[in-house]
Amino acid sequence: MTFEGNTQDISTSVEERMTTVFGGRLKGEPPRSTSRVLSGGTKKIAGVQVPAKPQEPDNCCMSGCVNCVWEIYSEDLRDWKHRRKEAAEKIAGTKEKWPKDWNPPLGLLHMENVPVELREKKLEIDSKKAEQPHDLSAIRSLFPKRKGPLPKSVLAAKRKNIALRHNYEQKDGADQSVSESDADEGWEDIPVYVKAFAEFESKKRLQKIRRQEEIKKRTALV
């Protein structure tokens, strides 16, 4: 096992080496906010206040902070996508154009609402969607048919996952209306383990809140 720290490339200053762990802000510099704290403003589109696309945080220490910047970023992305989708639904049937500098959701917009400069890109996205199969028959054909029934443990796990997903949608108000193609938007250039880390921290926090609410209900009944 090899540990790379100050024994590797010590020609740089202490401050420069600190940036690889704690981000870019160093001593003497004013605090720099990220994510929702640093708001890029909003624009009113079809009556909906659509926020600017959230900025990626640059000051994560990956130590599981109470207020994890990646968890906040993940929540901001969900809110941003929800607002964008709501505006895209309300702008349909109108002559209003989505601002070209405000991350138009081209996959959700009708052509008349797309800025002229982005209509060619809109056509490319629509053609790719048309090429994708709408069912899983093509994928299922790649695997041999099962001769016997699924094991009881697998069936139990499937039922449990369905129940948990339904419970999550009901209690947490998860926006399941966002298509799978848009699910990774905002995470394209971010390592997949960071996204998994943020989602894990968010689920863990929600579970803690639920447990606290259940304890309060039990004590109230007593």
C-alpha positions as a printed Julia matrix, in Angstrom:
222×3 Matrix{Float64}:
   0.0     0.0     0.0
   1.32    3.44   -0.96
   0.33    6.69    0.71
   0.81    9.82   -1.35
   1.09   12.96    0.72
   3.82   15.48    1.31
   6.41   12.93    0.21
   5.22   13.39   -3.37
   5.98   16.62   -5.25
   6.88   18.87   -2.32
   8.13   21.59   -4.65
   4.76   23.34   -4.39
   3.82   25.56   -1.48
   1.8    24.39    1.52
  -1.17   26.46    0.36
  -1.09   24.88   -3.11
  -1.01   21.36   -1.64
  -3.92   22.25    0.64
  -6.12   22.96   -2.39
  -6.09   19.26   -3.35
  -7.85   18.43   -0.07
  -9.83   21.48    1.03
 -10.62   23.19   -2.28
  -9.45   26.48   -3.68
 -10.12   28.97   -0.87
  -7.01   29.62    1.23
  -6.16   31.76    4.22
  -6.59   35.46    3.7
  -9.24   35.03    1.03
 -12.85   35.99    1.77
 -15.36   33.15    2.24
 -16.75   31.96   -1.07
 -20.21   30.45   -1.09
 -21.22   27.56   -3.32
 -24.44   25.89   -4.4
 -27.69   27.42   -3.15
 -25.85   29.97   -0.99
 -24.37   31.45   -4.16
 -27.53   32.1    -6.12
 -27.33   32.76   -9.83
 -30.71   34.41   -9.69
 -33.97   33.31  -11.28
 -35.87   34.0   -14.48
 -39.63   33.99  -14.83
 -40.54   31.57  -17.62
 -44.21   30.9   -18.33
 -45.02   32.23  -14.86
 -42.54   29.92  -13.12
 -39.48   31.23  -11.31
 -36.73   29.02  -12.75
 -33.42   29.23  -10.87
 -30.04   29.2   -12.55
 -28.35   25.83  -12.96
 -26.66   24.96   -9.63
 -22.89   25.3    -9.47
 -20.72   22.35   -8.55
 -19.15   22.75   -5.08
 -15.37   22.98   -4.88
 -14.9    22.72   -1.12
 -15.88   19.15   -0.21
 -13.67   17.31    2.29
 -15.46   13.92    1.81
 -15.7    13.43    5.57
 -19.5    13.16    5.89
 -20.25   16.67    7.18
 -23.68   17.36    8.65
 -24.36   19.83    5.84
 -22.57   18.1     2.97
 -22.03   20.43    0.02
 -22.6    17.58   -2.44
 -25.87   16.67   -0.73
 -26.99   20.29   -1.02
 -25.92   20.3    -4.67
 -27.96   17.14   -5.29
 -31.05   18.73   -3.7
 -30.53   21.9    -5.72
 -30.34   19.87   -8.94
 -33.63   18.12   -8.17
 -35.35   21.43   -7.44
 -33.87   23.0   -10.59
 -35.04   20.11  -12.8
 -38.5    20.19  -11.22
 -38.87   23.94  -11.84
 -37.58   23.59  -15.41
 -40.05   20.8   -16.16
 -42.92   22.78  -14.66
 -42.03   25.78  -16.81
 -41.66   23.58  -19.91
 -45.19   22.22  -19.37
 -46.68   25.69  -18.9
 -44.87   27.25  -21.85
 -46.32   24.65  -24.23
 -49.0    26.06  -26.52
 -47.71   29.62  -26.17
 -45.47   31.68  -28.44
 -43.0    32.35  -25.65
 -39.39   31.33  -26.29
 -37.22   29.81  -23.58
 -34.17   32.07  -22.97
 -31.23   30.53  -24.82
 -28.83   31.43  -21.98
 -30.95   29.68  -19.3
 -30.28   25.98  -19.98
 -33.35   25.16  -22.09
 -34.65   21.6   -21.49
 -34.67   20.79  -25.19
 -36.04   17.3   -24.66
 -39.14   18.71  -22.93
 -39.84   21.76  -25.09
 -41.95   21.98  -28.23
 -40.16   23.35  -31.27
 -42.06   26.65  -31.21
 -40.72   27.34  -27.72
 -37.09   26.56  -28.58
 -34.72   29.44  -29.41
 -33.84   29.55  -33.11
 -30.15   29.0   -32.37
 -30.88   25.68  -30.62
 -33.49   24.16  -32.95
 -30.94   22.03  -34.79
 -29.78   20.56  -31.49
 -33.43   19.96  -30.55
 -33.89   17.92  -33.75
 -30.83   15.81  -32.89
 -32.18   15.06  -29.41
 -35.62   14.13  -30.77
 -34.12   11.82  -33.39
 -32.07   10.01  -30.74
 -35.21    9.55  -28.63
 -37.06    8.1   -31.62
 -34.28    5.56  -32.16
 -34.45    4.28  -28.59
 -36.73    1.27  -27.99
 -39.81    1.99  -25.87
 -39.83   -1.47  -24.33
 -37.31   -3.94  -22.99
 -38.1    -6.73  -25.45
 -34.85   -6.21  -27.33
 -32.86   -6.43  -24.1
 -34.8    -9.42  -22.78
 -34.08  -11.35  -25.97
 -30.37  -11.29  -25.11
 -30.93  -13.49  -22.06
 -32.18  -17.08  -21.99
 -35.65  -17.68  -20.59
 -35.81  -18.81  -16.99
 -36.88  -22.43  -16.69
 -38.13  -22.21  -13.14
 -39.66  -19.56  -10.87
 -37.58  -16.89   -9.19
 -36.2   -17.77   -5.75
 -38.37  -16.69   -2.83
 -35.6   -14.42   -1.55
 -35.51  -12.55   -4.88
 -39.29  -12.15   -4.94
 -39.26  -10.89   -1.35
 -36.51   -8.4    -2.18
 -38.46   -7.13   -5.2
 -41.6    -6.62   -3.09
 -39.57   -4.82   -0.44
 -37.95   -2.51   -3.01
 -41.32   -1.67   -4.57
 -42.76   -0.84   -1.14
 -39.75    1.29   -0.21
 -39.9     3.16   -3.52
 -43.6     3.85   -3.08
 -43.03    5.01    0.49
 -40.21    7.29   -0.64
 -42.36    8.87   -3.34
 -45.23    9.47   -0.92
 -43.28   10.79    2.07
 -40.39   12.63    0.47
 -42.19   14.07   -2.53
 -39.59   12.73   -4.93
 -40.02   14.09   -8.43
 -40.36   10.92  -10.49
 -41.62   12.83  -13.51
 -38.11   13.71  -14.64
 -37.15   11.34  -17.43
 -34.22    8.99  -17.07
 -32.38   10.81  -19.85
 -32.39   13.96  -17.69
 -31.51   12.16  -14.46
 -27.76   12.52  -14.98
 -27.9    16.16  -16.06
 -25.6    18.17  -13.84
 -23.51   15.09  -12.99
 -21.86   14.59  -16.39
 -18.35   15.69  -15.4
 -18.54   14.5   -11.79
 -17.19   11.08  -10.72
 -19.96    8.56  -10.19
 -18.77    7.82   -6.65
 -19.41   11.46   -5.69
 -23.02   11.2    -6.91
 -23.45    7.94   -4.99
 -21.93    9.58   -1.9
 -24.36   12.53   -2.11
 -27.39   10.28   -2.61
 -26.32    8.05    0.29
 -25.91   11.04    2.62
 -29.32   12.38    1.58
 -31.07    9.04    2.19
 -29.32    8.65    5.54
 -30.48   12.09    6.65
 -34.07   11.39    5.57
 -34.05    8.09    7.45
 -32.89    9.9    10.58
 -35.7    12.45   10.24
 -38.26    9.67    9.85
 -36.99    7.88   12.95
 -37.2    11.09   14.97
 -40.77   11.68   13.78
 -41.77    8.13   14.71
 -40.25    8.54   18.19
 -42.19   11.8    18.68
 -45.44   10.1    17.66
 -44.84    7.23   20.09
 -44.0     9.53   23.0
 -47.07   11.67   22.24
 -49.31    8.61   22.5
 -47.8     7.72   25.87
